Amino acid sequence: MPTIEELRQTRIEKLKKLEAAGLLAYPAKSNRTHSVADALEYFKKLKKPFGMLRASKTFVLAGRIMAMRGHGGATFIDINDGSASLTTGGSGKIQVLIKVDKLGEKGYQFFLDVFDIGDFVEIKGKLFTTKRGEKSIIADDYKMLTKALLPLPEKWHGLQDVEEKLRKRYLDIIFNPEVKEMIKKRAMFWNSMREFLVERNFLEVETPVLETTPGGADARPFKTHHNALDIDVFLRISMGELWQKKLMVAGFEKTFEIGRQFRNEGMDAEHLQDYTQMEFYWAYADAEKGMELVEELYKYVAKKTFGTLQFKIKGFDIDLSKKWEKYDYMSTVAKYTGVNINEASLAEMEKALQKLKVKYDKEGFNKARAMDNLWKFCRKQIAGPGFLINTPIEVSPLAKKNEKNPKLVQRFQIILAGSENGNGYSELNDPIDQAERFIEQQKLRDAGDLEAQIHDQDFVEALEHGMPPTCGFGLSERLFSFLMDKPARDCQIFPLMKPK
């Protein structure tokens, strides 16, 4: 069995044969007249389903050679140009017949000597169907478009190692149609979300990715240095939350952003460090109106992307069409853990976490982190779909207080298959309250809680100019991975991988 390097060297020798014949191995232009998908559609116009050369029109097709089968003076190859439609499906693959009596002995032999599986080829010829009904094209001429120097993985086994599949995603896509379909669904997921919001008069905006003060979330940021300004900056940890709120101050009523954000935290099946997020902000609306809109949004996006509202996720049967529940934070924690978080001390909460065998970060541990860890234990038991409500103020520094109970905030989280899949608030617009909460967050940060928020005086100043009542909401690509019922990293096109 030849090694990869030996196979590569053989292909380099074939490359030299091309050059010796005065032909380009990597021409800049193709003369393709039709995609394979278009050519396959043309067969519908042919009057007879079987027989040779039923189409008089000449086609020039192009694509990667995926298979080669020799039969004496004829060779069949399969080419694929990836032209299957996003919306209508179809195929980008067609069979090509290379015949000695069409190309001559010299031309036919040159093809066999130089072309390999994996090469990109251009085929000029006429469409026909074989006696078995196979839609095909017979070559009158051919041209090398790209000489592949490395072979593709063996057809039937492909890439077996999970890490290798993600590292060489381009090869995984070639041999696994479901991965390509996932990528198409991913595009539909975000496009349908954009479509939903734009139809409801939300304005798409862009906010800074580099910030001097990372804000809008409880998360650890990535830090880098800006050489031109000679200052340290952070990659954003939210989808421009504080910036979009400044746009509410400026008089915009509805804004949203879809983009990348970054969190320098742990990696698991649900968490990524570099991922896509959507956040919207809606002036003159509160959490109640936000929940109504978000439920409508989720149903719209799921139906558009997957064609259904029924899903199997992490062993849970999920029906997005049924009535969405509301889960009270305090009573839910009490139900599953026996802890009354309104009365329990930090020591009592920590004891409960240890009894429940919940792993938690002890660095900077405080009452807010204890509550959050207790809730996350409970969340795993809940199928959803539904909304977590009545969140304690300690774990929600940017949400407006509940007007009837100032220990709680007007916040809602989407609970789906035991996890959070979206987060919204009646946004805090009292500048004095916000400044006080930032001060408390800074104290927690100084005590070692690196996920606590940094005091942002510029944002407080903006609030002092007046921000109307506003509902804000955000969701990440975790929702897409859940609807796919796959780990989050598998649902990224090119996930971050540690170098070999």
C-alpha positions in Angstrom: 0.0 0.0 0.0 1.7 3.3 -1.1 2.1 6.0 1.4 0.4 9.4 1.1 3.8 11.0 0.1 4.3 8.3 -2.6 0.8 9.0 -4.0 1.5 12.7 -3.9 4.7 12.2 -5.9 2.9 10.1 -8.5 0.4 12.9 -9.0 3.3 15.4 -9.3 4.7 13.3 -12.2 1.2 13.5 -13.9 1.3 17.3 -13.3 4.6 17.4 -15.2 3.1 15.4 -18.1 0.4 18.1 -18.4 3.0 20.8 -18.4 5.1 18.9 -21.0 2.1 18.8 -23.2 1.8 22.5 -23.0 -1.4 22.4 -20.9 -2.2 24.3 -17.7 -2.8 22.3 -14.5 -4.5 25.3 -12.9 -6.1 27.5 -15.5 -7.8 30.7 -14.2 -11.0 30.2 -16.3 -13.5 27.6 -17.0 -15.8 27.6 -20.1 -18.6 25.9 -18.2 -22.0 26.7 -19.8 -24.3 25.0 -17.3 -24.2 23.7 -13.8 -24.7 20.0 -13.3 -28.1 20.7 -11.7 -29.1 22.7 -14.7 -28.0 19.9 -17.1 -30.0 17.3 -15.1 -33.1 19.6 -15.4 -32.6 19.6 -19.2 -33.3 15.9 -19.3 -36.9 16.7 -18.6 -37.1 18.3 -22.1 -35.9 15.1 -23.8 -38.8 13.3 -25.6 -37.5 9.8 -25.0 -36.2 8.6 -21.7 -33.6 6.1 -22.9 -31.0 5.8 -25.7 -27.9 7.5 -26.9 -27.4 11.1 -27.8 -31.0 12.3 -27.6 -29.9 15.9 -27.0 -28.2 17.7 -29.9 -27.3 20.7 -27.7 -23.6 20.9 -26.6 -23.0 21.3 -22.9 -19.8 22.3 -21.1 -19.9 21.0 -17.5 -17.3 21.1 -14.8 -16.7 19.4 -11.4 -14.6 17.3 -9.2 -14.0 13.7 -10.3 -15.5 11.5 -7.6 -15.2 8.0 -9.2 -13.6 6.3 -12.2 -14.6 3.0 -13.8 -12.8 1.6 -16.8 -14.4 -0.8 -19.4 -12.0 -1.5 -22.3 -12.2 1.5 -24.6 -14.5 3.4 -22.4 -14.2 4.9 -18.9 -17.1 6.2 -16.8 -16.4 9.0 -14.3 -18.7 10.8 -11.9 -18.3 14.5 -11.5 -19.8 16.7 -8.9 -19.9 20.5 -9.0 -21.9 21.0 -5.7 -24.7 22.7 -7.6 -27.6 21.2 -5.6 -30.0 24.0 -4.8 -30.4 25.3 -1.2 -34.2 25.4 -1.6 -35.1 22.7 -4.2 -32.4 20.2 -3.4 -31.5 18.0 -6.4 -28.0 16.8 -7.3 -24.7 18.2 -8.4 -23.5 14.8 -9.7 -23.6 13.4 -13.2 -22.0 10.5 -15.0 -19.5 11.2 -17.8 -18.6 8.7 -20.6 -15.0 9.0 -21.9 -14.7 6.9 -25.1 -11.7 6.1 -27.2 -13.7 6.4 -30.5 -14.8 9.9 -29.5 -11.4 11.2 -28.3 -9.0 9.1 -30.3 -6.5 6.7 -28.9 -4.0 9.5 -28.0 -6.6 11.7 -26.3 -8.2 8.8 -24.5 -4.9 7.5 -23.2 -3.8 10.9 -22.1 -6.9 11.2 -19.9 -6.1 7.8 -18.3 -2.5 8.8 -17.7 -3.1 12.2 -16.2 -6.5 12.4 -14.5 -7.3 11.1 -11.0 -10.1 11.0 -8.6 -10.2 14.4 -6.9 -9.2 16.4 -9.9 -11.4 19.1 -11.2 -12.2 18.6 -14.9 -14.2 20.4 -17.6 -16.2 18.2 -20.0 -17.6 19.3 -23.3 -20.2 17.1 -24.9 -23.9 16.0 -25.4 -26.3 14.6 -22.9 -27.7 11.1 -23.1 -29.3 8.4 -21.0 -27.8 4.9 -20.7 -29.9 1.8 -21.3 -30.3 1.7 -17.5 -31.7 5.2 -17.5 -28.5 6.9 -16.0 -28.4 10.6 -16.9 -25.0 11.1 -18.5 -22.9 13.2 -20.8 -20.5 11.8 -23.4 -17.2 13.8 -23.8 -16.2 15.3 -27.1 -13.4 17.1 -25.3 -12.0 17.6 -21.8 -9.8 20.0 -19.9 -8.0 19.9 -16.6 -9.2 22.7 -14.3 -7.3 21.7 -11.1 -4.8 18.9 -10.5 -5.3 17.5 -7.0 -1.9 16.5 -5.5 -3.4 14.6 -2.6 -5.9 11.8 -2.8 -9.4 12.0 -1.3 -10.1 9.6 1.6 -11.3 6.2 0.6 -14.9 6.5 -0.6 -16.6 4.0 1.6 -14.8 4.8 4.9 -13.8 8.4 4.5 -12.5 10.1 7.7 -13.1 8.0 10.8 -11.5 10.0 13.5 -13.8 12.7 14.9 -11.1 15.2 15.5 -9.7 14.7 12.0 -13.2 15.2 10.5 -13.5 18.6 12.2 -9.9 19.5 11.4 -10.3 18.6 7.7 -13.9 19.7 7.5 -13.6 20.3 3.7 -13.0 16.5 3.2 -15.8 15.6 5.7 -18.2 17.8 3.6 -17.2 16.0 0.3 -18.1 12.6 1.6 -20.9 13.3 4.1 -24.0 14.9 2.4 -25.5 15.4 5.9 -22.7 17.8 6.8 -23.3 19.8 3.7 -27.1 19.8 4.5 -26.3 21.0 8.0 -24.4 24.0 6.6 -27.3 24.9 4.4 -29.7 24.6 7.3 -27.4 26.8 9.4 -27.6 29.5 6.7 -31.4 29.2 6.6 -31.5 29.4 10.4 -29.9 32.8 10.5 -31.5 34.1 7.3 -35.0 33.2 8.5 -34.3 35.0 11.8 -33.2 38.1 10.0 -36.2 37.9 7.7 -38.5 37.6 10.8 -37.1 40.7 12.5 -36.8 42.9 9.3 -40.5 42.1 8.5 -41.3 43.5 11.9 -39.4 46.7 11.3 -36.3 45.9 13.3 -33.2 47.7 11.9 -30.0 45.6 11.5 -27.0 47.4 12.9 -23.3 46.7 13.5 -21.5 47.5 16.7 -17.8 47.3 17.7 -16.1 43.9 18.1 -13.2 45.5 19.9 -14.1 47.2 23.2 -12.2 49.0 25.9 -14.8 47.7 28.4 -16.4 44.4 27.7 -20.0 44.6 28.7 -23.5 43.1 28.3 -22.8 39.7 29.9 -21.3 37.8 32.8 -18.4 36.2 30.9 -14.6 36.2 30.8 -13.3 38.1 27.7 -10.4 37.6 25.4 -7.8 40.4 25.8 -5.5 41.8 23.1 -3.4 44.9 22.4 -4.3 47.7 20.0 -0.9 48.8 18.6 -2.0 52.0 16.9 -3.6 53.4 20.1 -1.3 51.5 22.4 -4.1 50.3 24.6 -5.4 46.9 25.7 -8.8 46.0 24.2 -11.2 43.1 24.6 -13.2 41.0 22.1 -16.9 41.6 22.7 -18.7 39.1 25.0 -22.2 40.2 23.9 -23.8 41.3 20.6 -23.3 45.0 21.3 -25.8 45.0 24.2 -24.6 48.3 25.6 -24.1 49.8 22.2 -27.6 48.9 21.1 -29.0 50.4 24.3 -27.2 53.6 23.4 -29.1 53.5 20.1 -32.3 53.3 22.1 -31.1 56.5 23.9 -30.5 58.0 20.4 -34.1 57.4 19.4 -34.1 54.1 17.5 -37.1 52.0 18.4 -36.1 48.5 17.1 -32.6 47.2 16.4 -30.8 43.9 16.1 -27.4 42.5 15.3 -26.3 39.0 14.1 -22.5 38.5 14.4 -19.6 36.8 16.2 -18.8 37.1 19.9 -16.1 35.7 22.0 -15.9 34.2 25.5 -12.6 32.9 27.0 -14.3 30.1 28.9 -14.7 26.4 29.0 -15.4 24.1 26.0 -18.1 21.4 26.1 -21.0 20.2 24.0 -23.0 23.4 24.6 -20.3 26.1 25.0 -18.0 27.6 22.4 -15.5 30.5 22.6 -16.1 31.9 19.1 -19.7 31.8 18.0 -22.6 33.5 16.3 -25.2 35.4 18.4 -28.3 37.5 17.7 -29.5 40.2 20.0 -32.5 42.6 19.5 -33.6 45.7 21.5 -37.2 46.9 21.4 -38.1 50.3 22.8 -41.4 50.8 24.7 -41.7 47.0 25.2 -41.1 44.9 28.4 -40.3 41.3 29.2 -43.9 40.2 28.7 -44.1 41.5 25.2 -40.6 40.1 24.6 -41.7 36.6 25.5 -44.6 36.8 23.1 -42.4 37.9 20.2 -39.6 35.4 21.0 -42.1 32.4 21.1 -43.3 33.5 17.7 -39.7 33.9 16.5 -38.6 30.4 17.5 -41.6 28.8 15.8 -41.0 30.8 12.6 -37.3 29.9 12.5 -37.7 26.2 13.3 -40.5 25.8 10.7 -38.5 27.7 8.0 -35.2 25.8 8.7 -36.4 22.3 9.5 -40.0 22.2 8.2 -41.3 21.0 11.6 -42.0 22.1 15.2 -41.4 18.6 16.7 -37.9 17.7 17.7 -36.0 15.0 19.6 -33.3 16.8 21.6 -31.0 15.1 24.1 -33.6 12.4 24.8 -36.4 14.9 25.3 -39.4 15.0 23.0 -39.8 18.7 22.2 -43.0 20.2 20.6 -42.5 24.0 20.0 -46.2 24.2 18.9 -47.6 23.4 22.4 -48.3 26.0 25.1 -45.0 27.3 26.5 -44.7 26.9 30.3 -43.4 29.5 32.8 -41.0 28.4 35.5 -40.5 30.4 38.7 -36.8 30.6 39.6 -37.2 30.3 43.4 -39.9 27.6 43.5 -38.2 25.5 40.8 -34.9 25.5 42.7 -36.7 24.6 45.9 -38.6 21.8 44.1 -35.4 20.1 42.8 -32.9 20.9 45.5 -34.9 21.7 48.7 -33.0 25.0 49.0 -34.9 28.3 49.7 -32.4 30.7 48.0 -34.2 33.7 49.5 -33.3 32.5 53.0 -30.3 30.2 52.7 -26.8 31.4 53.5 -23.8 31.0 51.1 -22.5 28.2 53.3 -25.9 26.4 53.1 -26.0 26.7 49.3 -22.5 25.4 48.9 -23.3 22.5 51.2 -26.4 21.7 49.0 -24.2 21.9 45.8 -21.7 19.4 47.3 -24.5 17.1 48.3 -25.9 17.2 44.8 -22.4 16.5 43.4 -22.4 19.7 41.4 -19.0 20.8 40.2 -18.4 24.5 40.4 -15.6 27.0 40.2 -14.5 27.9 43.7 -12.4 30.9 42.6 -14.4 34.1 43.3 -17.3 32.0 44.5 -20.2 34.0 45.9 -23.9 33.9 46.5 -24.8 34.8 42.9 -22.6 32.0 41.6 -24.1 29.6 44.2 -27.7 30.5 43.0 -26.7 30.1 39.4 -25.2 26.6 40.0 -28.2 25.5 41.9 -30.5 26.6 39.1 -28.4 25.0 36.4 -28.7 21.6 38.3 -32.5 22.1 38.2 -32.6 23.2 34.5 -31.2 19.8 33.4 -34.5 18.2 34.5 -36.8 20.4 32.4 -37.8 19.6 28.9 -39.5 22.8 27.9 -40.3 24.7 25.8 -40.9 27.4 28.4 -39.6 30.6 30.1 -37.7 30.9 33.3 -39.0 34.0 35.2 -38.6 35.9 38.5 -34.8 35.7 38.5 -33.0 37.0 41.7 -31.4 40.4 41.2 -28.0 39.0 42.2 -27.6 37.1 39.0 -29.1 39.7 36.7 -27.1 43.0 36.9 -28.6 44.6 33.8 -32.3 43.7 34.2 -35.0 46.0 35.6 -36.3 45.2 39.0 -39.7 43.6 39.5 -41.9 46.5 40.5 -43.8 44.3 43.0 -40.7 42.6 44.5 -37.3 44.5 44.1 -35.4 41.3 45.0 -36.4 39.9 41.6 -35.9 41.2 38.1 -37.9 41.3 34.9 -35.9 38.6 33.0 -36.8 35.6 31.0 -34.8 32.7 29.7 -35.9 30.1 27.1 -35.6 26.6 28.6 -35.3 23.8 26.0 -34.1 20.2 26.6 -32.5 21.0 29.9 -30.6 24.1 28.9 -30.9 27.8 28.4 -31.5 28.7 24.8 -32.1 32.4 24.9 -32.1 35.3 27.4 -34.1 38.4 27.7 -34.9 41.4 30.0 -36.9 44.4 30.7 -33.7 46.4 30.4 -32.4 48.5 33.3 -32.7 52.2 32.4 -32.4 53.8 35.8 -28.8 55.3 35.7 -28.4 55.5 39.5 -29.5 51.9 40.0 -27.3 50.8 37.1 -24.2 52.6 38.5 -24.8 51.0 42.0 -25.0 47.5 40.4 -21.9 48.1 38.4 -20.1 49.0 41.6 -21.3 45.8 43.2 -20.2 43.8 40.2 -16.7 45.5 40.3 -16.4 44.4 43.9 -17.1 40.8 43.0 -14.6 41.1 40.1 -11.9 42.5 42.4 -12.6 39.5 44.8 -11.8 37.1 42.0 -15.0 36.6 40.1 -13.7 37.0 36.5 -17.2 36.7 35.0 -18.6 39.7 37.0 -19.1 42.8 34.9 -16.7 45.7 34.6 -18.0 49.2 35.6 -18.8 51.1 32.4 -19.1 54.8 33.2 -19.7 55.8 29.6 -22.8 53.6 29.5 -24.1 55.0 32.8 -23.6 58.5 31.3 -25.7 57.5 28.2 -28.5 56.3 30.5 -28.5 59.6 32.3 -29.5 61.2 29.0 -32.6 58.9 29.2 -33.4 55.5 27.6 -37.0 54.5 27.1 -38.5 51.3 28.5 -36.8 48.6 26.5 -36.9 44.8 26.1 -33.6 43.1 25.0 -33.1 39.6 24.0 -30.3 37.4 22.7 -29.8 33.8 21.5 -26.7 32.0 20.2 -26.0 29.2 17.7 -26.6 26.8 20.6 -30.2 26.9 19.6 -29.3 25.7 16.1 -27.2 22.9 17.5 -30.0 21.8 19.9 -32.5 21.7 17.0 -30.0 19.6 15.1 -29.5 17.5 18.2 -25.7 17.6 17.9 -22.8 19.1 19.9 -22.3 22.8 19.3 -18.8 22.3 17.8 -20.1 19.8 15.2 -22.6 22.4 14.0 -19.9 25.0 13.3 -18.5 24.9 9.7 -14.9 25.3 10.8 -14.7 24.9 14.6 -11.6 26.1 16.5 -9.1 23.2 16.8 -5.9 23.0 18.8 -3.0 22.7 16.4 -1.3 19.3 16.1 
